[in-house]
């Protein structure tokens, strides 16, 4: 007869817990994708706001499991970005896009990352921080030198500072 300590039992269950956690995360991600797809089919109004709230909740749940999940963070940030300005979500959008920028800059360069810089610059301009908007675009251009949207948005603000 062998004695099993609580610690030994925890280690024995870890792979199963990891698989369960992974399945839960995948289920939430799938549900979030479905809700987001449904959201884009609805006209503006109460129903759309309800689906948007559900999608936000699901993306937050994913981020609780994996704070570096690019897709969930991008969906959350983009949702705040498209929220009408009178609902005062600009600060939330900036915060989420800044976290998203940190996540993506810790990894490799991907084309899907480029719009984050444009959206973040628009948000900074919305709150009157044109210098910060330009700084964000210049950082984006260093990572995505061929991106036409970053270049176009930066040109609208002024010349890029390429010496940094």
C-alpha positions as CSV (number, residue, x, y, z in Angstrom):
1,X,0.0,0.0,0.0
2,X,1.4,3.4,-1.0
3,X,0.6,6.7,0.5
4,X,-0.2,9.5,-1.9
5,X,0.3,13.0,-0.7
6,X,-1.9,15.8,-1.8
7,X,1.0,17.2,-3.8
8,X,1.5,13.9,-5.6
9,X,-2.2,13.7,-6.5
10,X,-2.1,17.3,-7.8
11,X,0.8,16.4,-10.1
12,X,-0.9,13.3,-11.2
13,X,-4.0,15.2,-12.2
14,X,-2.1,18.2,-13.9
15,X,-2.2,16.8,-17.5
16,X,-5.9,16.1,-17.2
17,X,-6.6,19.5,-15.7
18,X,-4.5,21.1,-18.5
19,X,-6.6,19.2,-21.1
20,X,-9.8,20.2,-19.4
21,X,-8.7,23.8,-19.3
22,X,-7.7,23.7,-23.0
23,X,-11.1,22.3,-24.0
24,X,-12.9,25.0,-21.9
25,X,-10.8,27.7,-23.6
26,X,-11.6,26.3,-27.0
27,X,-15.3,26.1,-26.3
28,X,-15.4,29.7,-25.1
29,X,-13.4,30.8,-28.1
30,X,-15.8,29.0,-30.5
31,X,-18.8,30.6,-28.7
32,X,-17.1,34.0,-28.9
33,X,-16.6,33.6,-32.7
34,X,-20.2,32.6,-33.2
35,X,-21.5,35.6,-31.2
36,X,-19.2,38.0,-33.0
37,X,-20.4,36.6,-36.4
38,X,-24.0,37.0,-35.2
39,X,-23.3,40.5,-34.0
40,X,-22.2,41.7,-37.5
41,X,-25.5,40.5,-39.0
42,X,-27.7,42.6,-36.7
43,X,-28.8,46.2,-37.3
44,X,-27.9,48.7,-34.6
45,X,-30.2,48.6,-31.6
46,X,-30.9,46.7,-28.4
47,X,-30.4,43.2,-29.8
48,X,-27.0,44.1,-31.2
49,X,-26.0,45.6,-27.9
50,X,-27.0,42.4,-26.1
51,X,-24.9,40.3,-28.5
52,X,-22.0,42.7,-28.1
53,X,-22.2,42.4,-24.3
54,X,-22.2,38.6,-24.6
55,X,-19.2,38.6,-26.9
56,X,-17.3,41.0,-24.5
57,X,-18.0,38.6,-21.6
58,X,-16.8,35.6,-23.6
59,X,-13.6,37.4,-24.6
60,X,-13.0,38.4,-21.0
61,X,-13.4,34.8,-20.0
62,X,-10.8,33.7,-22.5
63,X,-8.5,36.4,-21.3
64,X,-8.9,35.2,-17.7
65,X,-7.6,31.8,-18.9
66,X,-4.9,33.3,-21.2
67,X,-4.1,37.0,-20.9
68,X,-2.0,36.8,-24.0
69,X,-4.7,35.5,-26.4
70,X,-4.4,37.9,-29.3
71,X,-7.7,37.1,-30.9
72,X,-9.7,37.6,-27.7
73,X,-7.8,40.8,-26.8
74,X,-8.3,42.1,-30.4
75,X,-12.0,41.4,-30.4
76,X,-12.4,43.1,-27.0
77,X,-10.4,46.2,-28.1
78,X,-12.2,46.4,-31.5
79,X,-15.6,46.1,-29.8
80,X,-14.7,49.1,-27.6
81,X,-13.3,50.9,-30.6
82,X,-16.6,50.7,-32.4
83,X,-18.7,51.6,-29.4
84,X,-20.4,55.0,-29.9
85,X,-18.3,57.7,-28.3
86,X,-21.2,58.9,-26.1
87,X,-20.9,55.7,-24.1
88,X,-17.4,56.7,-23.0
89,X,-15.5,53.5,-23.9
90,X,-12.5,55.3,-25.5
91,X,-10.3,54.9,-22.4
92,X,-11.2,51.1,-22.3
93,X,-10.4,50.8,-26.0
94,X,-7.0,52.5,-25.6
95,X,-6.2,50.3,-22.6
96,X,-7.1,47.1,-24.5
97,X,-5.2,48.1,-27.6
98,X,-2.2,49.0,-25.5
99,X,-2.3,45.5,-23.9
100,X,-2.7,44.0,-27.4
101,X,0.2,46.0,-28.7
102,X,2.4,44.6,-25.8
103,X,1.3,41.0,-26.6
104,X,2.0,41.3,-30.3
105,X,5.3,43.1,-29.9
106,X,6.5,40.3,-27.6
107,X,6.2,37.9,-30.6
108,X,6.8,37.9,-34.3
109,X,5.5,40.3,-36.8
110,X,2.2,39.4,-38.5
111,X,0.3,41.4,-41.0
112,X,-2.9,41.1,-38.9
113,X,-1.1,43.2,-36.2
114,X,-0.8,46.3,-38.4
115,X,-4.4,47.6,-37.9
116,X,-3.8,47.8,-34.1
117,X,-1.4,50.7,-34.7
118,X,-3.9,52.6,-36.9
119,X,-6.8,52.0,-34.5
120,X,-4.8,53.0,-31.5
121,X,-3.6,56.2,-33.2
122,X,-7.2,57.1,-34.1
123,X,-8.2,56.6,-30.4
124,X,-5.3,58.9,-29.2
125,X,-6.3,61.5,-31.7
126,X,-9.9,61.2,-30.4
127,X,-8.7,62.2,-27.0
128,X,-6.5,65.0,-28.3
129,X,-3.1,63.2,-28.0
130,X,-1.8,63.7,-31.6
131,X,1.8,63.3,-30.5
132,X,1.0,59.9,-29.0
133,X,-0.9,59.0,-32.1
134,X,2.1,59.8,-34.3
135,X,4.4,57.9,-31.9
136,X,2.2,54.8,-32.2
137,X,2.1,55.0,-36.0
138,X,5.9,55.4,-36.2
139,X,6.3,52.3,-34.0
140,X,3.9,50.4,-36.3
141,X,5.8,51.5,-39.4
142,X,9.0,50.2,-37.9
143,X,7.4,46.8,-37.5
144,X,5.4,46.9,-40.7
145,X,7.3,49.1,-43.1
146,X,5.2,48.1,-46.1
147,X,1.8,48.6,-44.6
148,X,-0.1,51.1,-46.7
149,X,-2.7,52.0,-44.1
150,X,-0.2,52.9,-41.4
151,X,1.7,55.0,-44.0
152,X,-1.5,56.7,-45.1
153,X,-2.6,57.5,-41.6
154,X,0.9,58.7,-40.6
155,X,1.0,60.9,-43.7
156,X,-2.2,62.5,-42.6
157,X,-0.6,63.5,-39.3
158,X,2.8,64.6,-40.8
159,X,6.1,63.1,-41.7
160,X,7.4,60.0,-39.9
161,X,10.4,60.3,-37.6
162,X,12.6,57.5,-39.1
163,X,15.7,58.3,-36.9
164,X,14.3,56.6,-33.8
